[in-house]
């Protein structure tokens, strides 16, 4: 059964659906303009090229279809906040799926167009309460769509890192959802009230065991921007490097998050 969480965060289903479609659309627009040489460029994700990464982005969306094809779970047995910490176990299978599909999708614009069309049809056919058997456990469709916003934003950042001079935009709602779910995952991994993590303008969470402050400025504070937070939470950026580059501010003896990161690959 899902574990109890105090003041569990909720997400507006309508905004989530719009955010997923908008971020997928941003990626489609960028991919449409890429030349073969750009698709062959390396990424920061091991041996993957930009073309492999785009294929993987498509598979992260069609994961909704694959989950719907499985038997419907009898009841929800996990929480959205637990999803990031469960992703490491399934990363090898996701990589294998991408490797198998990449040769089949040479026309990536057409591929993403089909992915977009299929998702829109799916969202018209299924209610948000429909339970899915996901890699993290049984979740409602609406919650699983929040996870799709996260992976779309994270991989958009991977695309931007791999393509000099090209800036794929981030949908504001998708970026907000990604920031919040990863902040909540940190609080779930290290429960407590000794440290306040601020990621303006989207999230503030308390975490880490220790004395809890009740008023005024907390003794332990971590603050950073949303994209730096996503890179830290997903292992794209090392904590020590972020501190050295002044990408993150940390004050107090319990403000070192290095041992708690990353939260997901």
ABEGO torsion letter per residue (X at the ends): XBBBBBGBBBBBAAAAAAAAAAAAAAAAAAAAABBAAAAABBBABEABBAAAAAAAAAAAAAAAAAAAABBBBABBABBAAAAAAAAAAAAAAAAAAAAAAAAABABAAAAAAAAAAAAAAAAAABBAABBBBBAAEBBBAAAAAAAAAAAAAAAAAAAAAABBGBBBBBBAAAAAAAAAAAAAAAAAABBEAABBBBBOAABBBBBEBEBBBABEBBABBBBBBAAAAAAAAAGABBAAAAAAAGABBBBEAAABAAAAOBABX
